[in-house]
Amino acid sequence: LDFGEYFDADGNFDQVEISECRDIVPTCNTRLYRRRWLILCLFSSYSLCNAFQWIQYGIINNIFMKFYNVSSFAIDWLSMIYMLTYIPFIFPVAWLLERKGLRVIALFAASINCVGTWIKVASVQPDLFWVTMLGQFACSFAQVFILGMPSKVASVWFGSDEVSTACAIGVFGNQLGIAIGFLIPPVLVPNVDDMNELAQHMSVMFYITAAVASLIFLLVVFVFQEKPEIPPSLAQVALRDVPTAQYSYLASIARLFRNKPFILLLVSYVHEIMVLQGDILKISQMLLLSEAQGEEVNAGRIGLTLVIAGVVGSLLCGIWLDKTKTYKQTTLSVYLLSFVGMVIYAFTLNLGHLWVVFLTSGLLGFFMTGYLPLGFEFAVELTYPESEGTSSGLLNCSAQMFGIAFTIIQGKIIDHFSTLAGNIFLCVFLLIGSIMTALIKSDLRRQKANSQPQTEVNSVSMF
């Protein structure tokens, strides 16, 4: 890439990287701004802060049960509320994204998440469980403005040769937040018997979280930008030429449901994410079971291994997509390897070899979490020029809806039969998902738009 210095339309100086000039024209029609990395970093930061709060209660479930004098089921709701809140609000948020843009969505996400953290600061008394639930609800509502946005941020700010890597980094923030959630709460909130001392430890954790969320909110207010002045890719050039007044959100959803390749991807995506949630359920049960056996450290490390391996898998899958553009082949390969990993995990879990459990958990995390940016990016390719926020929202909403029922069913299977039976149940779903992925017709519409001459790109229509 060549670097040049340019003045924007307002006469402000900015440095940009020049790339993707597809035509011989007097001026370059696409441009990559260095600011894109700052925008992506900010998005990943508030995504990280929000994801951390999803896991911060469940990882020390027994401590919060004792402090608030509530049941394990009540503490579980502090995590489950993230799934339940997403379902009814994702479609209004996706509509708002198309009407008001990324900056408004980012401001909502960072501000509501910040408010939620400060509500939790005020909840550190044994009789104020409802206050901590209110704070967690605010954070879960903020998540609706975050979870489906990585592909949108990547498409709006990044060129066609780096968009999948950018999406993976966006997913990376969420996964890193979960990883930190496995590590930090047990350190900051030790299991002590004195309630006053326990309240002090909880206050420290909540104040640190609130301070971080407040700093991120201020950065979003002053730094986060709606979109670059000049689009980063020819696909974005075409979308900017579509009059906003002609866009119909309901018509867009209807078109997505008539898109057979996307429906196949949606169903296979739901299967993969439900299995990933099932694995997290098993780890949570291992944590609860291990409290009486003195192995809670290893159980927590197994969960951390799964998440960290997933972070690496997400980044590598994104880089690979940008280098090869083999969306279907990569998605199918990762899905099949997830299935193979799940089979190995199912039949080695009870062998008694701890290193085997760590190894198979790492493999599962690498491939199953690595699938997340693949699903987002493949959906964008199959549905272009529909909004990235709408396609990602449908993927996540479907996963959350079926994930709740799936988690309950899998838990019942484990309770009434065995862990092996529960794992075989997961293997069956991965096999079905692999078959459905193989049936997807690889119609890479965004790639076609990026490879067209400028005159053809300007004629691309959503209608």
Long-range contacts (C-beta under 8 A, 24 or more apart in sequence): 1-32, 8-229, 9-229, 19-159, 19-161, 20-159, 20-160, 20-161, 20-232, 20-233, 20-234, 20-450, 22-234, 22-451, 22-453, 22-454, 23-453, 23-454, 25-454, 28-230, 29-230, 29-231, 29-234, 29-237, 29-454, 30-159, 30-230, 30-231, 30-232, 30-233, 30-234, 30-236, 30-237, 31-228, 31-229, 31-230, 31-231, 31-232, 32-158, 32-159, 32-232, 33-157, 33-228, 33-232, 35-225, 35-228, 36-157, 36-158, 36-166, 36-228, 36-232, 38-223, 39-153, 39-157, 39-223, 39-224, 39-225, 40-153, 40-154, 40-157, 40-158, 40-166, 40-169, 40-170, 42-106, 42-216, 42-219, 42-220, 42-223, 42-224, 43-106, 43-146, 43-149, 43-150, 43-153, 43-170, 43-173, 44-169, 44-170, 44-172, 44-173, 44-176, 45-173, 45-216, 45-219, 46-106, 46-109, 46-110, 46-113, 46-146, 46-213, 46-216, 46-217, 46-220, 47-146, 47-149, 47-150, 47-170, 47-173, 47-174, 47-177, 48-173, 48-174, 48-176, 48-177, 48-180, 49-113, 49-117, 49-177, 49-209, 49-212, 49-213, 49-216, 50-109, 50-113, 50-139, 50-142, 50-143, 50-146, 50-174, 50-177, 51-143, 51-173, 51-174, 51-175, 51-176, 51-177, 51-178, 51-181, 52-177, 52-178, 52-180, 52-181, 52-184, 52-209, 53-113, 53-116, 53-117, 53-136, 53-139, 53-181, 53-209, 54-79, 54-82, 54-139, 54-140, 54-143, 54-177, 54-178, 54-181, 55-79, 55-177, 55-178, 55-181, 55-182, 55-185, 56-181, 56-184, 56-185, 56-205, 56-209, 57-136, 58-284, 59-181, 59-182, 59-185, 59-186, 59-287, 59-300, 60-185, 60-186, 60-189, 60-191, 61-284, 61-287, 61-288, 62-191, 62-288, 62-291, 63-189, 63-191, 63-198, 66-198, 67-126, 67-195, 67-198, 67-199, 67-202, 68-126, 68-128, 68-129, 68-132, 69-126, 70-129, 72-288, 74-129, 77-133, 78-132, 78-133, 78-136, 80-404, 81-133, 81-136, 81-137, 81-140, 82-139, 82-140, 82-143, 83-400, 83-403, 83-404, 84-140, 84-400, 84-404, 85-137, 85-140, 85-141, 85-143, 85-144, 86-140, 86-143, 86-144, 86-147, 86-396, 86-397, 86-400, 87-397, 87-400, 87-401, 89-141, 89-144, 90-144, 90-148, 90-393, 90-396, 90-397, 91-253, 91-393, 91-397, 93-144, 93-145, 93-389, 93-393, 94-148, 94-249, 94-387, 94-389, 94-390, 94-393, 95-249, 97-149, 97-152, 97-387, 97-389, 98-247, 98-249, 98-387, 98-389, 98-390, 101-226, 101-227, 102-149, 102-152, 102-153, 102-156, 102-224, 102-226, 102-227, 103-224, 103-225, 103-226, 105-145, 105-149, 106-145, 106-220, 106-224, 107-220, 107-221, 107-224, 108-142, 108-145, 109-142, 109-145, 109-146, 109-149, 109-220, 110-142, 110-213, 110-216, 110-217, 110-220, 110-221, 111-217, 112-138, 112-139, 112-141, 112-142, 112-145, 113-138, 113-139, 113-142, 113-213, 113-216, 113-217, 114-210, 114-213, 114-214, 114-216, 114-217, 116-141, 116-142, 116-213, 117-206, 117-209, 117-210, 117-213, 117-214, 118-210, 118-214, 120-206, 120-209, 120-210, 121-203, 121-206, 121-207, 121-210, 123-206, 124-199, 124-202, 124-203, 124-206, 125-199, 126-195, 146-174, 147-174, 147-392, 147-396, 148-376, 148-389, 148-392, 148-393, 148-395, 148-396, 149-389, 149-392, 150-373, 150-376, 150-392, 151-373, 151-376, 151-377, 151-379, 151-380, 151-388, 151-389, 151-391, 151-392, 152-387, 152-388, 152-389, 152-392, 154-377, 154-388, 155-233, 155-235, 155-236, 155-380, 155-388, 156-227, 156-228, 156-232, 156-236, 157-227, 157-228, 157-232, 158-232, 158-233, 159-232, 159-233, 160-233, 160-234, 160-235, 160-446, 160-447, 160-450, 161-322, 162-322, 163-233, 163-322, 163-377, 164-317, 164-318, 164-319, 164-321, 164-322, 164-373, 164-377, 165-315, 165-318, 165-319, 165-321, 165-322, 166-318, 167-318, 167-373, 167-376, 167-377, 168-314, 168-315, 168-317, 168-318, 168-319, 168-373, 169-315, 169-318, 170-373, 171-314, 171-318, 171-369, 171-372, 171-373, 171-376, 172-311, 172-314, 172-315, 175-307, 175-310, 175-311, 175-314, 175-369, 176-311, 178-307, 179-304, 179-307, 179-308, 179-311, 182-300, 182-303, 182-304, 182-307, 183-304, 186-300, 233-450, 234-449, 234-450, 234-451, 234-452, 234-454, 234-457, 235-384, 235-385, 235-446, 235-449, 235-450, 235-457, 237-454, 237-457, 237-458, 238-385, 238-449, 238-457, 238-458, 238-460, 239-385, 239-460, 241-458, 241-460, 242-385, 242-461, 242-462, 246-462, 246-463, 247-462, 249-390, 252-386, 252-387, 252-390, 252-462, 253-390, 253-394, 255-386, 256-383, 256-386, 256-390, 256-391, 256-394, 259-382, 259-383, 260-441, 261-382, 261-440, 261-441, 261-442, 261-443, 262-379, 262-382, 262-383, 262-391, 264-436, 264-437, 264-439, 264-440, 265-331, 265-375, 265-378, 265-379, 265-382, 265-395, 265-437, 265-440, 266-379, 266-394, 266-395, 266-398, 267-433, 267-436, 268-335, 268-433, 268-434, 268-436, 268-437, 268-440, 269-371, 269-375, 269-379, 269-395, 269-398, 269-399, 269-433, 270-395, 270-398, 270-399, 270-402, 270-403, 271-429, 271-430, 271-432, 271-433, 271-436, 272-335, 272-338, 272-368, 272-371, 272-375, 272-430, 272-433, 273-372, 273-399, 273-403, 274-399, 274-402, 274-403, 274-406, 274-407, 274-429, 275-338, 275-342, 275-368, 275-426, 275-429, 275-430, 276-368, 276-369, 277-403, 277-406, 277-407, 278-406, 278-407, 278-410, 278-422, 278-425, 278-426, 279-306, 279-361, 279-364, 279-368, 279-426, 280-306, 281-407, 281-410, 281-411, 282-414, 282-419, 282-422, 282-423, 285-411, 285-414, 298-354, 301-358, 302-357, 302-358, 302-361, 303-361, 305-358, 305-361, 305-362, 305-365, 306-361, 306-362, 306-364, 306-365, 306-369, 307-365, 307-369, 308-362, 308-365, 309-361, 309-362, 309-363, 309-364, 309-365, 309-366, 309-369, 310-365, 310-366, 310-368, 310-369, 310-370, 310-372, 311-369, 312-366, 312-370, 313-365, 313-366, 313-367, 313-368, 313-369, 313-370, 314-369, 314-370, 314-372, 314-373, 316-370, 317-370, 317-371, 317-373, 317-374, 318-373, 318-377, 321-373, 321-374, 321-377, 325-444, 325-447, 327-374, 327-377, 327-378, 327-381, 327-442, 327-444, 328-378, 328-437, 328-440, 328-442, 330-374, 331-371, 331-374, 331-375, 331-378, 331-437, 331-440, 332-434, 332-437, 332-438, 334-367, 334-370, 334-371, 334-374, 335-371, 335-430, 335-433, 335-434, 335-437, 336-434, 337-363, 337-367, 338-364, 338-367, 338-368, 338-371, 338-430, 339-427, 339-430, 339-431, 339-433, 339-434, 341-367, 341-368, 342-423, 342-426, 342-427, 342-430, 343-427, 345-423, 346-420, 346-423, 346-424, 346-426, 346-427, 347-420, 349-419, 349-420, 349-423, 350-419, 350-420, 378-440, 380-446, 381-443, 381-444, 381-445, 381-446, 381-447, 382-440, 382-443, 382-444, 382-445, 383-445, 384-445, 384-446, 384-449, 385-445, 385-449, 385-460, 385-461, 385-462, 386-462
